[in-house]
Amino acid sequence: MRTILRAGAIALAAGSLVLSSGVAAQAAAGTVTFSVNRLVFEPGQYGHTGSVRITIKNRTSGVFNDYLTITEPIASTFGQFVGTGPCLLNSSGRVTAVCELATPIQPGANGVVTINFQSPAKPQPFPQIAPDPGTVETAGSTAQFDAIFRSTTGKLANPKPYVQDTVSQFAVTANDVTLHRQEDGSFLGVLPVSVRSDSDAPNSGLWTELATPAGIDPWAASNPQGVCTGGGILPTPPDGFVNGCSVDGQTAEGETRTFEWVLTAPAGTPLGSLGTATALIGSGQTDGANQATVAVTIAE
Protein backbone atom coordinates (compact mmCIF):
# COMPACT_ATOMS: atom_id res chain seq x y z
CA MET A 1 0.00 0.00 0.00
CA ARG A 2 1.25 3.48 -0.81
CA THR A 3 0.10 6.58 1.01
CA ILE A 4 0.87 10.07 -0.26
CA LEU A 5 -0.49 13.57 0.17
CA ARG A 6 -1.91 15.45 -2.76
CA ALA A 7 -3.33 18.94 -3.07
CA GLY A 8 -6.56 19.75 -4.87
CA ALA A 9 -8.91 16.70 -4.83
CA ILE A 10 -12.28 15.12 -3.36
CA ALA A 11 -14.41 14.16 -0.04
CA LEU A 12 -15.53 11.27 2.72
CA ALA A 13 -17.92 9.49 5.16
CA ALA A 14 -18.87 5.90 5.84
CA GLY A 15 -21.44 5.00 3.20
CA SER A 16 -24.64 3.11 3.97
CA LEU A 17 -26.61 3.30 0.75
CA VAL A 18 -25.38 2.26 -2.69
CA LEU A 19 -27.13 4.00 -5.56
CA SER A 20 -27.46 3.05 -9.21
CA SER A 21 -24.56 3.42 -11.65
CA GLY A 22 -24.36 6.39 -13.99
CA VAL A 23 -26.05 9.45 -12.48
CA ALA A 24 -26.53 8.74 -8.79
CA ALA A 25 -28.16 10.96 -6.20
CA GLN A 26 -29.63 11.19 -2.73
CA ALA A 27 -32.66 13.30 -1.87
CA ALA A 28 -34.30 14.05 1.48
CA ALA A 29 -35.38 17.20 3.28
CA GLY A 30 -33.07 18.50 5.98
CA THR A 31 -30.13 16.36 4.92
CA VAL A 32 -26.94 16.56 2.88
CA THR A 33 -27.41 14.93 -0.53
CA PHE A 34 -25.16 14.57 -3.56
CA SER A 35 -25.11 13.41 -7.17
CA VAL A 36 -22.33 12.22 -9.50
CA ASN A 37 -22.40 11.75 -13.27
CA ARG A 38 -21.13 8.88 -15.37
CA LEU A 39 -17.44 9.07 -16.35
CA VAL A 40 -17.07 9.25 -20.14
CA PHE A 41 -13.50 8.84 -21.39
CA GLU A 42 -13.05 10.89 -24.55
CA PRO A 43 -10.42 9.61 -27.03
CA GLY A 44 -7.42 11.80 -27.83
CA GLN A 45 -4.38 11.38 -30.02
CA TYR A 46 -3.07 9.05 -27.32
CA GLY A 47 -5.13 7.77 -24.43
CA HIS A 48 -8.34 9.23 -23.03
CA THR A 49 -9.48 11.97 -20.66
CA GLY A 50 -12.75 12.50 -18.81
CA SER A 51 -14.23 13.96 -15.64
CA VAL A 52 -16.98 13.50 -13.09
CA ARG A 53 -18.85 16.28 -11.31
CA ILE A 54 -20.02 15.77 -7.75
CA THR A 55 -22.72 18.19 -6.64
CA ILE A 56 -23.33 18.34 -2.89
CA LYS A 57 -26.51 19.97 -1.55
CA ASN A 58 -26.54 21.04 2.09
CA ARG A 59 -30.16 21.18 3.21
CA THR A 60 -29.32 21.19 6.90
CA SER A 61 -29.10 24.12 9.32
CA GLY A 62 -25.37 23.62 9.88
CA VAL A 63 -22.19 24.04 7.86
CA PHE A 64 -21.16 20.86 5.97
CA ASN A 65 -17.42 20.25 6.10
CA ASP A 66 -17.15 16.48 5.87
CA TYR A 67 -14.72 14.50 3.73
CA LEU A 68 -15.22 12.71 0.42
CA THR A 69 -13.88 9.24 -0.27
CA ILE A 70 -13.53 8.47 -3.97
CA THR A 71 -12.33 5.23 -5.54
CA GLU A 72 -11.26 5.37 -9.17
CA PRO A 73 -12.94 2.88 -11.55
CA ILE A 74 -9.66 2.07 -13.36
CA ALA A 75 -6.26 1.83 -11.70
CA SER A 76 -3.98 4.91 -11.85
CA THR A 77 -6.40 7.13 -13.79
CA PHE A 78 -6.90 9.92 -11.24
CA GLY A 79 -5.89 13.32 -12.63
CA GLN A 80 -6.52 16.79 -11.23
CA PHE A 81 -9.00 17.33 -8.41
CA VAL A 82 -10.87 20.65 -8.34
CA GLY A 83 -12.84 21.85 -5.34
CA THR A 84 -10.94 19.99 -2.63
CA GLY A 85 -8.06 20.62 -0.30
CA PRO A 86 -5.24 18.14 0.40
CA CYS A 87 -6.05 14.47 -0.19
CA LEU A 88 -4.70 11.23 1.21
CA LEU A 89 -4.27 8.65 -1.56
CA ASN A 90 -4.27 4.97 -0.64
CA SER A 91 -3.07 2.72 -3.45
CA SER A 92 -3.69 -0.99 -3.58
CA GLY A 93 -4.63 -1.55 -7.22
CA ARG A 94 -7.32 1.06 -7.75
CA VAL A 95 -6.55 4.26 -5.84
CA THR A 96 -8.87 5.66 -3.17
CA ALA A 97 -8.67 9.37 -2.36
CA VAL A 98 -9.81 10.80 0.96
CA CYS A 99 -10.02 14.58 0.72
CA GLU A 100 -11.17 17.68 2.50
CA LEU A 101 -13.54 20.10 0.83
CA ALA A 102 -11.78 23.23 -0.36
CA THR A 103 -14.62 25.37 1.04
CA PRO A 104 -17.22 24.36 3.65
CA ILE A 105 -20.78 24.34 2.29
CA GLN A 106 -23.09 26.76 4.04
CA PRO A 107 -26.67 25.84 5.05
CA GLY A 108 -28.93 25.81 1.99
CA ALA A 109 -26.00 26.07 -0.44
CA ASN A 110 -24.47 23.71 -2.99
CA GLY A 111 -20.85 22.68 -3.43
CA VAL A 112 -19.19 21.19 -6.51
CA VAL A 113 -16.14 18.94 -6.80
CA THR A 114 -14.76 17.99 -10.21
CA ILE A 115 -12.42 15.04 -10.66
CA ASN A 116 -10.46 14.73 -13.87
CA PHE A 117 -9.31 11.33 -15.09
CA GLN A 118 -6.70 10.21 -17.61
CA SER A 119 -6.40 6.71 -19.09
CA PRO A 120 -3.45 5.42 -21.15
CA ALA A 121 -5.74 3.06 -23.09
CA LYS A 122 -5.43 3.30 -26.87
CA PRO A 123 -8.54 4.78 -28.58
CA GLN A 124 -10.59 2.11 -30.32
CA PRO A 125 -13.28 2.14 -33.07
CA PHE A 126 -15.76 0.66 -30.55
CA PRO A 127 -16.91 1.83 -27.10
CA GLN A 128 -15.77 0.03 -23.95
CA ILE A 129 -16.95 -0.10 -20.35
CA ALA A 130 -14.83 -0.70 -17.27
CA PRO A 131 -15.75 -3.85 -15.30
CA ASP A 132 -15.83 -2.01 -11.96
CA PRO A 133 -17.58 1.28 -11.23
CA GLY A 134 -16.02 4.11 -9.32
CA THR A 135 -17.52 5.11 -5.99
CA VAL A 136 -18.11 8.31 -4.04
CA GLU A 137 -18.83 8.35 -0.30
CA THR A 138 -19.91 11.33 1.78
CA ALA A 139 -22.64 12.35 4.21
CA GLY A 140 -23.20 8.71 5.18
CA SER A 141 -24.09 7.56 1.66
CA THR A 142 -22.33 5.87 -1.28
CA ALA A 143 -22.90 6.35 -5.01
CA GLN A 144 -21.40 4.46 -7.93
CA PHE A 145 -20.46 5.80 -11.36
CA ASP A 146 -19.67 3.83 -14.50
CA ALA A 147 -16.61 4.51 -16.67
CA ILE A 148 -17.21 4.26 -20.42
CA PHE A 149 -14.73 4.81 -23.27
CA ARG A 150 -16.19 6.65 -26.24
CA SER A 151 -15.22 5.12 -29.58
CA THR A 152 -13.17 6.97 -32.18
CA THR A 153 -16.39 7.25 -34.19
CA GLY A 154 -18.21 8.92 -31.29
CA LYS A 155 -20.33 5.99 -30.12
CA LEU A 156 -21.17 5.01 -26.53
CA ALA A 157 -23.92 2.42 -27.10
CA ASN A 158 -23.32 -1.32 -26.68
CA PRO A 159 -19.84 -1.06 -25.17
CA LYS A 160 -17.51 -4.04 -25.02
CA PRO A 161 -15.86 -4.99 -21.71
CA TYR A 162 -12.62 -3.09 -21.09
CA VAL A 163 -9.68 -5.19 -19.90
CA GLN A 164 -6.65 -3.26 -18.66
CA ASP A 165 -3.17 -4.68 -19.18
CA THR A 166 -1.36 -5.72 -16.02
CA VAL A 167 2.21 -5.61 -17.34
CA SER A 168 3.92 -2.60 -18.89
CA GLN A 169 5.73 -2.92 -22.21
CA PHE A 170 8.31 -0.22 -22.88
CA ALA A 171 10.72 0.04 -25.81
CA VAL A 172 13.74 2.27 -25.12
CA THR A 173 16.06 3.73 -27.76
CA ALA A 174 19.13 5.94 -27.38
CA ASN A 175 22.12 6.94 -29.49
CA ASP A 176 25.82 7.03 -28.61
CA VAL A 177 26.85 10.18 -26.75
CA THR A 178 29.95 12.38 -27.09
CA LEU A 179 31.05 14.83 -24.41
CA HIS A 180 32.78 17.97 -25.76
CA ARG A 181 35.21 20.28 -24.00
CA GLN A 182 33.71 23.42 -22.44
CA GLU A 183 35.36 26.81 -21.82
CA ASP A 184 36.40 25.82 -18.30
CA GLY A 185 38.06 22.64 -19.56
CA SER A 186 35.32 20.28 -18.37
CA PHE A 187 33.30 18.13 -20.77
CA LEU A 188 29.56 18.04 -21.41
CA GLY A 189 27.24 15.91 -23.53
CA VAL A 190 23.50 15.32 -23.84
CA LEU A 191 22.05 11.84 -24.14
CA PRO A 192 18.46 11.82 -25.52
CA VAL A 193 16.44 8.75 -24.54
CA SER A 194 13.12 7.83 -26.16
CA VAL A 195 10.56 5.44 -24.71
CA ARG A 196 7.47 4.00 -26.37
CA SER A 197 4.69 2.36 -24.39
CA ASP A 198 2.93 -0.59 -25.98
CA SER A 199 0.48 -1.30 -23.18
CA ASP A 200 -2.21 0.43 -21.13
CA ALA A 201 -0.99 -1.02 -17.83
CA PRO A 202 -1.37 1.36 -14.87
CA ASN A 203 1.15 4.17 -14.89
CA SER A 204 1.09 7.70 -13.55
CA GLY A 205 4.76 8.39 -14.24
CA LEU A 206 7.98 6.68 -15.26
CA TRP A 207 11.12 5.64 -13.45
CA THR A 208 14.44 5.92 -15.27
CA GLU A 209 17.99 4.99 -14.37
CA LEU A 210 21.33 5.72 -16.02
CA ALA A 211 24.46 3.68 -15.30
CA THR A 212 27.56 5.64 -16.31
CA PRO A 213 31.16 4.42 -16.61
CA ALA A 214 34.18 5.57 -14.62
CA GLY A 215 35.20 9.11 -15.62
CA ILE A 216 31.67 10.53 -15.83
CA ASP A 217 30.60 12.74 -12.94
CA PRO A 218 28.00 11.13 -10.64
CA TRP A 219 24.40 12.35 -10.44
CA ALA A 220 23.86 13.01 -14.15
CA ALA A 221 20.99 15.51 -14.48
CA SER A 222 17.70 14.62 -16.14
CA ASN A 223 15.72 16.98 -18.36
CA PRO A 224 12.89 17.54 -17.63
CA GLN A 225 13.98 17.55 -14.02
CA GLY A 226 12.50 14.82 -11.86
CA VAL A 227 13.05 13.63 -8.32
CA CYS A 228 16.36 11.75 -8.23
CA THR A 229 17.21 9.32 -5.46
CA GLY A 230 19.96 7.15 -6.93
CA GLY A 231 19.66 3.81 -8.66
CA GLY A 232 18.35 0.48 -7.48
CA ILE A 233 17.80 -1.67 -10.56
CA LEU A 234 20.82 -1.38 -12.84
CA PRO A 235 24.17 -2.76 -11.63
CA THR A 236 26.83 -0.14 -10.90
CA PRO A 237 29.76 -0.25 -13.36
CA PRO A 238 33.26 -0.54 -11.85
CA ASP A 239 34.10 2.92 -10.41
CA GLY A 240 30.97 4.20 -12.17
CA PHE A 241 27.62 5.43 -10.89
CA VAL A 242 23.87 4.79 -11.24
CA ASN A 243 21.39 7.65 -10.95
CA GLY A 244 17.64 7.07 -10.81
CA CYS A 245 14.99 9.77 -11.40
CA SER A 246 11.25 10.03 -11.79
CA VAL A 247 9.68 11.28 -15.02
CA ASP A 248 6.29 12.89 -14.38
CA GLY A 249 3.20 12.28 -16.48
CA GLN A 250 1.24 9.30 -17.70
CA THR A 251 2.55 7.59 -20.85
CA ALA A 252 -0.28 6.38 -23.07
CA GLU A 253 -0.40 3.21 -25.13
CA GLY A 254 1.30 3.88 -28.48
CA GLU A 255 2.87 7.15 -27.27
CA THR A 256 6.59 7.91 -27.55
CA ARG A 257 8.23 10.33 -25.12
CA THR A 258 11.77 11.69 -25.19
CA PHE A 259 13.83 13.17 -22.39
CA GLU A 260 17.52 13.82 -21.82
CA TRP A 261 20.37 12.93 -19.52
CA VAL A 262 23.05 15.63 -19.19
CA LEU A 263 26.49 14.05 -18.71
CA THR A 264 29.61 15.88 -17.53
CA ALA A 265 33.23 14.91 -16.97
CA PRO A 266 35.99 16.86 -15.19
CA ALA A 267 38.78 18.78 -16.89
CA GLY A 268 41.74 16.55 -17.60
CA THR A 269 39.64 13.55 -18.61
CA PRO A 270 41.59 11.78 -21.41
CA LEU A 271 40.09 11.97 -24.90
CA GLY A 272 38.64 8.80 -26.37
CA SER A 273 36.22 6.08 -25.33
CA LEU A 274 35.12 5.81 -21.70
CA GLY A 275 33.07 2.68 -22.23
CA THR A 276 29.29 2.38 -22.23
CA ALA A 277 26.30 3.83 -20.41
CA THR A 278 22.97 2.04 -19.92
CA ALA A 279 19.61 3.81 -19.74
CA LEU A 280 16.61 2.02 -18.22
CA ILE A 281 12.97 3.10 -18.20
CA GLY A 282 10.04 1.41 -16.49
CA SER A 283 6.92 2.05 -14.48
CA GLY A 284 6.87 2.30 -10.74
CA GLN A 285 3.66 0.25 -10.51
CA THR A 286 4.31 -2.59 -12.94
CA ASP A 287 7.21 -4.42 -14.47
CA GLY A 288 8.14 -4.34 -18.15
CA ALA A 289 11.19 -2.07 -17.85
CA ASN A 290 13.40 -1.84 -20.91
CA GLN A 291 16.93 -0.56 -21.48
CA ALA A 292 19.41 0.61 -24.09
CA THR A 293 23.21 0.69 -23.99
CA VAL A 294 25.26 3.38 -25.74
CA ALA A 295 28.93 4.23 -26.21
CA VAL A 296 30.38 7.22 -24.28
CA THR A 297 33.20 9.22 -25.88
CA ILE A 298 35.25 12.23 -24.74
CA ALA A 299 36.21 14.65 -27.56
CA GLU A 300 37.32 18.23 -28.21
C-alpha positions as CSV (number, residue, x, y, z in Angstrom):
1,M,0.0,0.0,0.0
2,R,1.3,3.5,-0.8
3,T,0.1,6.6,1.0
4,I,0.9,10.1,-0.3
5,L,-0.5,13.6,0.2
6,R,-1.9,15.4,-2.8
7,A,-3.3,18.9,-3.1
8,G,-6.6,19.8,-4.9
9,A,-8.9,16.7,-4.8
10,I,-12.3,15.1,-3.4
11,A,-14.4,14.2,0.0
12,L,-15.5,11.3,2.7
13,A,-17.9,9.5,5.2
14,A,-18.9,5.9,5.8
15,G,-21.4,5.0,3.2
16,S,-24.6,3.1,4.0
17,L,-26.6,3.3,0.8
18,V,-25.4,2.3,-2.7
19,L,-27.1,4.0,-5.6
20,S,-27.5,3.1,-9.2
21,S,-24.6,3.4,-11.7
22,G,-24.4,6.4,-14.0
23,V,-26.1,9.5,-12.5
24,A,-26.5,8.7,-8.8
25,A,-28.2,11.0,-6.2
26,Q,-29.6,11.2,-2.7
27,A,-32.7,13.3,-1.9
28,A,-34.3,14.1,1.5
29,A,-35.4,17.2,3.3
30,G,-33.1,18.5,6.0
31,T,-30.1,16.4,4.9
32,V,-26.9,16.6,2.9
33,T,-27.4,14.9,-0.5
34,F,-25.2,14.6,-3.6
35,S,-25.1,13.4,-7.2
36,V,-22.3,12.2,-9.5
37,N,-22.4,11.8,-13.3
38,R,-21.1,8.9,-15.4
39,L,-17.4,9.1,-16.4
40,V,-17.1,9.3,-20.1
41,F,-13.5,8.8,-21.4
42,E,-13.0,10.9,-24.6
43,P,-10.4,9.6,-27.0
44,G,-7.4,11.8,-27.8
45,Q,-4.4,11.4,-30.0
46,Y,-3.1,9.1,-27.3
47,G,-5.1,7.8,-24.4
48,H,-8.3,9.2,-23.0
49,T,-9.5,12.0,-20.7
50,G,-12.7,12.5,-18.8
51,S,-14.2,14.0,-15.6
52,V,-17.0,13.5,-13.1
53,R,-18.8,16.3,-11.3
54,I,-20.0,15.8,-7.7
55,T,-22.7,18.2,-6.6
56,I,-23.3,18.3,-2.9
57,K,-26.5,20.0,-1.5
58,N,-26.5,21.0,2.1
59,R,-30.2,21.2,3.2
60,T,-29.3,21.2,6.9
61,S,-29.1,24.1,9.3
62,G,-25.4,23.6,9.9
63,V,-22.2,24.0,7.9
64,F,-21.2,20.9,6.0
65,N,-17.4,20.3,6.1
66,D,-17.1,16.5,5.9
67,Y,-14.7,14.5,3.7
68,L,-15.2,12.7,0.4
69,T,-13.9,9.2,-0.3
70,I,-13.5,8.5,-4.0
71,T,-12.3,5.2,-5.5
72,E,-11.3,5.4,-9.2
73,P,-12.9,2.9,-11.5
74,I,-9.7,2.1,-13.4
75,A,-6.3,1.8,-11.7
76,S,-4.0,4.9,-11.8
77,T,-6.4,7.1,-13.8
78,F,-6.9,9.9,-11.2
79,G,-5.9,13.3,-12.6
80,Q,-6.5,16.8,-11.2
81,F,-9.0,17.3,-8.4
82,V,-10.9,20.6,-8.3
83,G,-12.8,21.8,-5.3
84,T,-10.9,20.0,-2.6
85,G,-8.1,20.6,-0.3
86,P,-5.2,18.1,0.4
87,C,-6.1,14.5,-0.2
88,L,-4.7,11.2,1.2
89,L,-4.3,8.6,-1.6
90,N,-4.3,5.0,-0.6
91,S,-3.1,2.7,-3.4
92,S,-3.7,-1.0,-3.6
93,G,-4.6,-1.6,-7.2
94,R,-7.3,1.1,-7.8
95,V,-6.6,4.3,-5.8
96,T,-8.9,5.7,-3.2
97,A,-8.7,9.4,-2.4
98,V,-9.8,10.8,1.0
99,C,-10.0,14.6,0.7
100,E,-11.2,17.7,2.5
101,L,-13.5,20.1,0.8
102,A,-11.8,23.2,-0.4
103,T,-14.6,25.4,1.0
104,P,-17.2,24.4,3.6
105,I,-20.8,24.3,2.3
106,Q,-23.1,26.8,4.0
107,P,-26.7,25.8,5.0
108,G,-28.9,25.8,2.0
109,A,-26.0,26.1,-0.4
110,N,-24.5,23.7,-3.0
111,G,-20.9,22.7,-3.4
112,V,-19.2,21.2,-6.5
113,V,-16.1,18.9,-6.8
114,T,-14.8,18.0,-10.2
115,I,-12.4,15.0,-10.7
116,N,-10.5,14.7,-13.9
117,F,-9.3,11.3,-15.1
118,Q,-6.7,10.2,-17.6
119,S,-6.4,6.7,-19.1
120,P,-3.5,5.4,-21.2
121,A,-5.7,3.1,-23.1
122,K,-5.4,3.3,-26.9
123,P,-8.5,4.8,-28.6
124,Q,-10.6,2.1,-30.3
125,P,-13.3,2.1,-33.1
126,F,-15.8,0.7,-30.6
127,P,-16.9,1.8,-27.1
128,Q,-15.8,0.0,-23.9
129,I,-17.0,-0.1,-20.3
130,A,-14.8,-0.7,-17.3
131,P,-15.8,-3.8,-15.3
132,D,-15.8,-2.0,-12.0
133,P,-17.6,1.3,-11.2
134,G,-16.0,4.1,-9.3
135,T,-17.5,5.1,-6.0
136,V,-18.1,8.3,-4.0
137,E,-18.8,8.3,-0.3
138,T,-19.9,11.3,1.8
139,A,-22.6,12.3,4.2
140,G,-23.2,8.7,5.2
141,S,-24.1,7.6,1.7
142,T,-22.3,5.9,-1.3
143,A,-22.9,6.3,-5.0
144,Q,-21.4,4.5,-7.9
145,F,-20.5,5.8,-11.4
146,D,-19.7,3.8,-14.5
147,A,-16.6,4.5,-16.7
148,I,-17.2,4.3,-20.4
149,F,-14.7,4.8,-23.3
150,R,-16.2,6.7,-26.2
151,S,-15.2,5.1,-29.6
152,T,-13.2,7.0,-32.2
153,T,-16.4,7.3,-34.2
154,G,-18.2,8.9,-31.3
155,K,-20.3,6.0,-30.1
156,L,-21.2,5.0,-26.5
157,A,-23.9,2.4,-27.1
158,N,-23.3,-1.3,-26.7
159,P,-19.8,-1.1,-25.2
160,K,-17.5,-4.0,-25.0
161,P,-15.9,-5.0,-21.7
162,Y,-12.6,-3.1,-21.1
163,V,-9.7,-5.2,-19.9
164,Q,-6.7,-3.3,-18.7
165,D,-3.2,-4.7,-19.2
166,T,-1.4,-5.7,-16.0
167,V,2.2,-5.6,-17.3
168,S,3.9,-2.6,-18.9
169,Q,5.7,-2.9,-22.2
170,F,8.3,-0.2,-22.9
171,A,10.7,0.0,-25.8
172,V,13.7,2.3,-25.1
173,T,16.1,3.7,-27.8
174,A,19.1,5.9,-27.4
175,N,22.1,6.9,-29.5
176,D,25.8,7.0,-28.6
177,V,26.8,10.2,-26.7
178,T,30.0,12.4,-27.1
179,L,31.1,14.8,-24.4
180,H,32.8,18.0,-25.8
181,R,35.2,20.3,-24.0
182,Q,33.7,23.4,-22.4
183,E,35.4,26.8,-21.8
184,D,36.4,25.8,-18.3
185,G,38.1,22.6,-19.6
186,S,35.3,20.3,-18.4
187,F,33.3,18.1,-20.8
188,L,29.6,18.0,-21.4
189,G,27.2,15.9,-23.5
190,V,23.5,15.3,-23.8
191,L,22.1,11.8,-24.1
192,P,18.5,11.8,-25.5
193,V,16.4,8.7,-24.5
194,S,13.1,7.8,-26.2
195,V,10.6,5.4,-24.7
196,R,7.5,4.0,-26.4
197,S,4.7,2.4,-24.4
198,D,2.9,-0.6,-26.0
199,S,0.5,-1.3,-23.2
200,D,-2.2,0.4,-21.1
201,A,-1.0,-1.0,-17.8
202,P,-1.4,1.4,-14.9
203,N,1.1,4.2,-14.9
204,S,1.1,7.7,-13.6
205,G,4.8,8.4,-14.2
206,L,8.0,6.7,-15.3
207,W,11.1,5.6,-13.4
208,T,14.4,5.9,-15.3
209,E,18.0,5.0,-14.4
210,L,21.3,5.7,-16.0
211,A,24.5,3.7,-15.3
212,T,27.6,5.6,-16.3
213,P,31.2,4.4,-16.6
214,A,34.2,5.6,-14.6
215,G,35.2,9.1,-15.6
216,I,31.7,10.5,-15.8
217,D,30.6,12.7,-12.9
218,P,28.0,11.1,-10.6
219,W,24.4,12.3,-10.4
220,A,23.9,13.0,-14.1
221,A,21.0,15.5,-14.5
222,S,17.7,14.6,-16.1
223,N,15.7,17.0,-18.4
224,P,12.9,17.5,-17.6
225,Q,14.0,17.5,-14.0
226,G,12.5,14.8,-11.9
227,V,13.1,13.6,-8.3
228,C,16.4,11.7,-8.2
229,T,17.2,9.3,-5.5
230,G,20.0,7.2,-6.9
231,G,19.7,3.8,-8.7
232,G,18.4,0.5,-7.5
233,I,17.8,-1.7,-10.6
234,L,20.8,-1.4,-12.8
235,P,24.2,-2.8,-11.6
236,T,26.8,-0.1,-10.9
237,P,29.8,-0.2,-13.4
238,P,33.3,-0.5,-11.9
239,D,34.1,2.9,-10.4
240,G,31.0,4.2,-12.2
241,F,27.6,5.4,-10.9
242,V,23.9,4.8,-11.2
243,N,21.4,7.6,-10.9
244,G,17.6,7.1,-10.8
245,C,15.0,9.8,-11.4
246,S,11.2,10.0,-11.8
247,V,9.7,11.3,-15.0
248,D,6.3,12.9,-14.4
249,G,3.2,12.3,-16.5
250,Q,1.2,9.3,-17.7
251,T,2.5,7.6,-20.9
252,A,-0.3,6.4,-23.1
253,E,-0.4,3.2,-25.1
254,G,1.3,3.9,-28.5
255,E,2.9,7.2,-27.3
256,T,6.6,7.9,-27.5
257,R,8.2,10.3,-25.1
258,T,11.8,11.7,-25.2
259,F,13.8,13.2,-22.4
260,E,17.5,13.8,-21.8
261,W,20.4,12.9,-19.5
262,V,23.0,15.6,-19.2
263,L,26.5,14.0,-18.7
264,T,29.6,15.9,-17.5
265,A,33.2,14.9,-17.0
266,P,36.0,16.9,-15.2
267,A,38.8,18.8,-16.9
268,G,41.7,16.6,-17.6
269,T,39.6,13.5,-18.6
270,P,41.6,11.8,-21.4
271,L,40.1,12.0,-24.9
272,G,38.6,8.8,-26.4
273,S,36.2,6.1,-25.3
274,L,35.1,5.8,-21.7
275,G,33.1,2.7,-22.2
276,T,29.3,2.4,-22.2
277,A,26.3,3.8,-20.4
278,T,23.0,2.0,-19.9
279,A,19.6,3.8,-19.7
280,L,16.6,2.0,-18.2
281,I,13.0,3.1,-18.2
282,G,10.0,1.4,-16.5
283,S,6.9,2.1,-14.5
284,G,6.9,2.3,-10.7
285,Q,3.7,0.3,-10.5
286,T,4.3,-2.6,-12.9
287,D,7.2,-4.4,-14.5
288,G,8.1,-4.3,-18.2
289,A,11.2,-2.1,-17.9
290,N,13.4,-1.8,-20.9
291,Q,16.9,-0.6,-21.5
292,A,19.4,0.6,-24.1
293,T,23.2,0.7,-24.0
294,V,25.3,3.4,-25.7
295,A,28.9,4.2,-26.2
296,V,30.4,7.2,-24.3
297,T,33.2,9.2,-25.9
298,I,35.3,12.2,-24.7
299,A,36.2,14.6,-27.6
300,E,37.3,18.2,-28.2
